[in-house]
């Protein structure tokens, strides 16, 4: 990295060396053979559940035009395995560990948050209130501002560590959900998860995935996520982590211009396991070319019409 170039960002009191981290569920221990985890802004293993669960029936993923649909269903070895095996494994790396939590009820979110937050090496909690692959026809906690407030408020009482709330894009007014999380004490917002989607094999006339519906990810959803980041940044003071369709450094920069302080990378890791490292290097190159010495200059830097007129007319 060029001397003097500052890529560190603050995420709700947690400083990370650069703004690129994996999206939960798209990152695992096996990738350590391909990339140096120490180079990432943070480490976010797959969401953990209280008890072991097998996940949804196969097939669990299918390609679509410009993306993929997945319905893994939070396959998990449970919190005991997470405490005994997963956390000790990630403790060997210097990048901060963010634990993503999925639960069946608010009480279970609180219980798990209390346990995991007590582990010193866990730097922050990500509350996955937005996964569309579970029960109730794709409904998620994050579809209600009242439930979002209640859930985050209860977890807030258990820990002083940063709380990241992963919002769902499957709402008509993401600003109200974001503000509910902020009022309840969230430190950062992850915008967002996967939109609920469906694909059908026209020859068998059956859904292409076993759970019928799943979450759409990849380049096809990036414009939706960029729009939602911009909308949330307009009303919330919290740092935003953009998530959805980041395949290249240009995608990450676009999300930061819309208001994100950092990004999570998911589908790109399946296409190219070195994607996150390439994105970090691409952001550095962009900053050098545009003579931006601090990455903060990117955050929310989009020039909408009024600003554009002020600067150029």
C-alpha positions, -999 to +999 in steps of 0.1 A: +000+000+000+013+035-009+027+053+021+002+077+037-029+059+022-054+053+051-079+026+045-089+020+081-126+026+090-145+028+122-175+005+125-194+015+156-163+018+178-145-011+161-116+000+139-108-023+110-077-021+088-097-019+056-133-019+046-136-055+031-149-085+050-167-117+040-205-120+042-216-146+067-223-179+050-199-172+021-167-177+040-151-206+058-120-221+073-111-240+041-104-207+024-072-203+045-054-223+018-062-197-008-060-163+009-043-147+039-071-140+064-049-114+081-053-091+051-091-089+055-108-061+074-127-085+096-137-122+098-173-132+097-180-169+099-213-184+090-242-175+113-244-197+144-275-213+159-280-225+195-285-261+185-271-281+156-293-281+126-290-298+092-303-270+071-328-272+042-332-301+018-314-303-014-309-288-039-299-258-020-286-235-047-291-227-084-277-202-108-299-175-122-292-147-148-268-124-130-268-142-097-277-173-077-305-184-054-295-202-022-315-218+005-290-233+029-312-228+059-284-219+084-268-253+085-250-253+119-230-274+144-245-254+173-231-230+198-211-255+218-191-264+187-187-228+178-173-220+213-150-250+214-138-252+178-147-222+156-137-193+177-103-208+188-096-214+151-101-178+141-082-165+172-050-173+153-056-143+129-052-106+136-083-095+117-111-089+142-137-117+146-174-108+142-198-135+153-230-137+133-260-150+153-292-166+141-320-176+165-356-188+166-368-162+191-358-129+207-351-148+240-328-171+221-310-141+204-305-126+239-292-159+254-267-165+225-255-130+224-248-131+262-227-162+258-208-153+227-202-117+237-184-129+269-157-144+247-128-118+247-117-126+211-152-119+197-150-082+188-186-076+177-219-093+172-239-094+140-276-101+145-289-119+115-325-109+117-330-111+079-323-146+066-352-154+042-344-192+041-361-203+072-397-209+082-429-189+078-426-184+040-395-164+041-406-140+069-378-126+091-376-107+124-363-077+105-395-072+085-411-054+115-397-022+130-414-030+164-398-065+166-364-051+154-365-025+181-375-051+208-349-076+197-320-051+195-330-034+227-329-068+246-295-077+231-282-043+239-287-050+276-264-080+274-232-064+261-212-033+255-196-048+224-206-034+190-238-047+177-242-050+139-278-055+127-282-073+094-313-058+077-335-075+052-341-059+018-376-076+017-394-046+031-411-016+016-395+010+040-360+000+050-355+034+066-380+027+094-364-006+102-330+010+102-341+037+126-358+012+149-324-006+152-306+026+158-330+038+185-327+004+202-289+008+205-274-008+174-238+004+165-239-005+128-263-017+101-255-043+075-275-034+044-287-059+035-293-096+030-307-115+000-341-107-016-366-136-015-367-153-049-377-184-068-367-203-100-385-231-118-372-259-140-396-256-170-390-292-180-396-309-147-420-281-136-405-282-102-388-254-082-350-255-088-343-255-050-357-278-024-371-251-002-391-237-031-379-201-024-345-188-013-323-157-013-311-141-045-275-129-044-249-117-069-246-088-094-283-088-102-292-074-067-264-047-065-285-018-077-312-026-052-287-027-024-270+005-035-304+022-034-311+009+001-277+020+014-283+055+000-318+056+017-305+043+050-275+067+049-300+096+044-317+090+077-293+072+100-260+083+116-248+047+120-220+033+099-233+010+072-218-022+059-230-028+023-238-064+014-253-077-018-237-080-052-201-068-045-181-087-072-153-061-079-136-031-063-158-008-084-189-024-068-174-018-033-166+018-042-201+024-056-216+012-023-192+034-003-202+064-024-238+056-016-230+057+021-214+025+032-183+025+054-174-010+045-187-039+024-193-077+028-184-100+000-205-132-006-212-147-041-179-134-055-161-157-032-176-187-049-166-174-083-131-164-073-118-173-038-093-144-040-120-119-048-118-101-014-080-096-018-085-083-053-112-059-041-089-045-014-062-040-039-086-024-064-098+001-038-062+011-031-056+016-068-087+038-071-076+059-041-042+064-056-056+073-090-081+098-075-055+111-050-077+102-020-055+097+010-082+087+034-110+063+026-134+084+046-135+107+016-154+080-003-182+074+023-214+090+012-195+109-016-221+105-043-231+138-059-268+139-064-282+167-086-283+195-061-247+189-050-236+185-086-252+218-096-235+235-067-201+222-076-202+224-114-227+250-125 
